[in-house]
Amino acid sequence: MKHAVHSNIMKHLEQHDILTSFRKGRSCQSQLITAVNDLAKCIDDSSQIDAILLDLSKAFDKVSLSSAIETQAQWHQQFHS
């Protein structure tokens, strides 16, 4: 389940060109340099900086699988009926 949620979030972010760094297949070093460069450019330009930091690993440690499956089924019924 964790993999499915992560995959869907990453797919959405990449399709809409929202994700600017920290992508699969790229080194941590180059991604960190890109992120810091983007941040510095925004600061230099006095432009707005929006960032979302997600750590989904901890979220799934606290949710029981049966509860997650039940909630997903309810959402599916609500949005697809």
ZAKOLNU-68220 format. One record per residue: x, y, z of N, C-alpha, C, CB in turn. Coordinates in steps of 0.001 Angstrom, whole numbers, padded with zeros to 6 digits, always signed. Glycine has a CB too. Layout:
<rs>
XYZXYZXYZXYZ/...
</rs>
This chain:
<rs>
+000830-001195+000000+000000+000000+000000+000876+001261+000000-000945-000003+001220/+001916+001243+000836+002811+002391+000908+003432+002674-000460+003911+002151+001956/+003832+001632-001145+004443+001788-002467+003441+002380-003465+004966+000429-002980/+002201+001934-003394+001176+002429-004326+000912+003917-004105-000134+001631-004162/+000814+004332-002858+000578+005751-002560+001770+006579-003028+000330+005967-001039/+002964+006132-002689+004184+006851-003092+004271+006959-004612+005441+006142-002539/+004026+005852-005298+004103+005851-006766+003112+006820-007384+003851+004451-007308/+001880+006835-006869+000860+007737-007418+001199+009201-007166-000503+007416-006816/+001711+009508-005973+002090+010887-005666+003231+011326-006576+002497+011027-004181/+004260+010496-006710+005408+010850-007540+005002+011007-009012+006507+009783-007405/+004151+010111-009490+003685+010182-010882+002954+011502-011131+002755+008983-011210/+002073+011881-010221+001316+013133-010351+002259+014339-010348+000283+013262-009208/+003201+014362-009405+004116+015488-009312+004988+015620-010554+004986+015346-008086/+005460+014496-011081+006299+014540-012274+005501+014912-013523+006980+013199-012479/+004267+014412-013647+003438+014723-014817+003081+016204-014882+002161+013886-014796/+002932+016838-013727+002542+018243-013694+003741+019166-013463+001502+018467-012609/+004943+018626-013610+006188+019384-013466+006231+020154-012150+006354+020350-014635/+005755+019513-011085+005754+020123-009761+007036+019763-009013+004516+019675-008957/+007500+018572-009244+008674+018071-008540+009928+018586-009221+008675+016527-008492/+010745+019324-008491+011940+019894-009102+013201+019132-008749+012091+021324-008691/+013182+018344-007710+014384+017608-007332+014016+016335-006580+015308+018486-006476/+015010+015580-006205+014857+014333-005468+013963+013338-006208+014289+014613-004087/+014415+012962-007398+013710+011995-008218+014523+010724-008375+013388+012587-009579/+013825+009652-008634+014456+008362-008833+015419+008430-010008+013401+007272-009061/+016556+007759-009855+017526+007700-010929+018501+008860-010960+016823+007632-012212/+018422+009730-010015+019349+010856-009935+020101+010767-008613+018598+012224-010064/+021354+011185-008625+022145+011083-007398+021655+012096-006360+023644+011306-007699/+021824+011749-005099+021444+012660-004012+022227+013963-004096+021674+011996-002644/+023497+013843-004481+024347+015017-004565+023837+016005-005616+025776+014604-004883/+023542+015518-006807+023077+016431-007864+021698+016996-007533+023035+015705-009224/+020859+016205-006896+019524+016686-006530+019600+017748-005438+018646+015520-006065/+020502+017545-004473+020680+018535-003410+021215+019842-003981+021630+017999-002326/+022165+019762-004900+022712+020961-005546+021604+021700-006301+023872+020584-006514/+020771+020961-007016+019658+021572-007755+018685+022264-006800+018915+020507-008588/+018326+021589-005715+017380+022161-004755+017944+023426-004111+017031+021131-003672/+019197+023389-003690+019820+024564-003070+019940+025694-004086+021213+024208-002496/+020286+025376-005319+020389+026393-006362+019032+027054-006620+020933+025774-007660/+017974+026243-006715+016624+026790-006918+016218+027697-005754+015599+025646-007079/+016522+027264-004547+016195+028050-003358+016961+029368-003360+016509+027253-002080/+018258+029321-003645+019082+030534-003671+018604+031506-004746+020553+030173-003909/+018222+030974-005915+017726+031826-007003+016454+032557-006580+017459+030987-008271/+015551+031845-005923+014313+032476-005460+014594+033555-004410+013363+031417-004884/+015536+033284-003535+015901+034283-002525+016516+035508-003193+016886+033683-001492/+017434+035292-004144+018060+036413-004859+017046+037242-005628+019121+035899-005815/+016043+036565-006202+015012+037256-006992+013880+037797-006129+014442+036317-008037/+013955+037584-004820+012882+037964-003880+011535+037392-004310+012783+039496-003769/+011567+036180-004847+010319+035552-005272+009835+034560-004224+010501+034850-006624/+008620+034164-004378+007983+033264-003429+008581+031866-003526+006475+033214-003670/+008724+031224-002381+009237+029854-002327+008171+028984-001676+010596+029774-001537/+007743+027967-002400+006796+026996-001855+007490+025644-001801+005484+026926-002713/+007414+024993-000661+008054+023687-000521+007162+022773+000300+009449+023819+000135/+007091+021550-000125+006360+020527+000618+007335+019390+000874+005077+020030-000163/+007509+019059+002123+008406+017982+002505+007574+016857+003091+009483+018470+003515/+007655+015697+002493+006859+014557+002933+007753+013421+003392+005936+014082+001814/+007420+012849+004532+008085+011639+005004+006976+010624+005257+008962+011904+006311/+006616+009892+004219+005500+008964+004317+005850+007693+005077+005015+008609+002946/+007118+007437+005296+007501+006193+005970+006926+006119+007375+009019+006066+006027/+006932+007211+008103+006400+007208+009469+004875+007102+009481+006838+008474+010206/+004226+007671+008499+002757+007643+008456+002235+006224+008365+002238+008459+007274/+002888+005381+007600+002403+004028+007405+002763+003107+008561+002949+003471+006125/+003703+003522+009398+004035+002723+010576+002930+002796+011623+005358+003191+011179/+002082+003816+011555+001068+004047+012580-000349+003679+012132+001099+005488+012995/-000505+003235+010905-001826+002912+010373-001909+001402+010158-002105+003685+009041/-002971+000813+010699-003134-000622+010485-003577-000869+009043-004162-001221+011489/-003141-001974+008485-003452-002295+007094-004955-002424+006878-002753-003586+006679/-005646-003095+007793-007093-003278+007623-007832-001941+007648-007646-004198+008719/-007389-001029+008509-008006+000296+008570-007758+001076+007278-007466+001082+009775/-006557+000991+006737-006230+001688+005495-007045+001141+004327-004733+001568+005194/-007195-000173+004262-007969-000794+003187-009440-000398+003291-007825-002329+003230/-009969-000373+004487-011369+000022+004695-011589+001481+004277-011774-000177+006180/-010682+002353+004666-010789+003770+004305-010693+003960+002796-009696+004586+005007/-009785+003236+002163-009639+003337+000712-010921+002884+000013-008438+002495+000229/-011533+001820+000503-012780+001330-000084-013894+002371+000060-013202+000004+000580/-013960+003023+001217-014975+004049+001442-014760+005238+000507-014951+004515+002907/-013511+005667+000349-013213+006778-000556-013572+006411-001989-011730+007169-000464/-013252+005185-002376-013555+004738-003736-015059+004798-003987-013028+003305-003970/-015847+004311-003032-017301+004344-003171-017820+005767-003229-017960+003601-002024/-017258+006639-002405-017712+008025-002338-017424+008774-003633-017049+008738-001169/-016256+008590-004209-015849+009371-005366-016182+008720-006700-014391+009625-005299/-016567+007435-006684-016853+006749-007937-018281+006239-008006-015898+005604-008125/-019156+006851-007244-020566+006429-007325-021457+007566-007725-021036+005861-006001/
</rs>
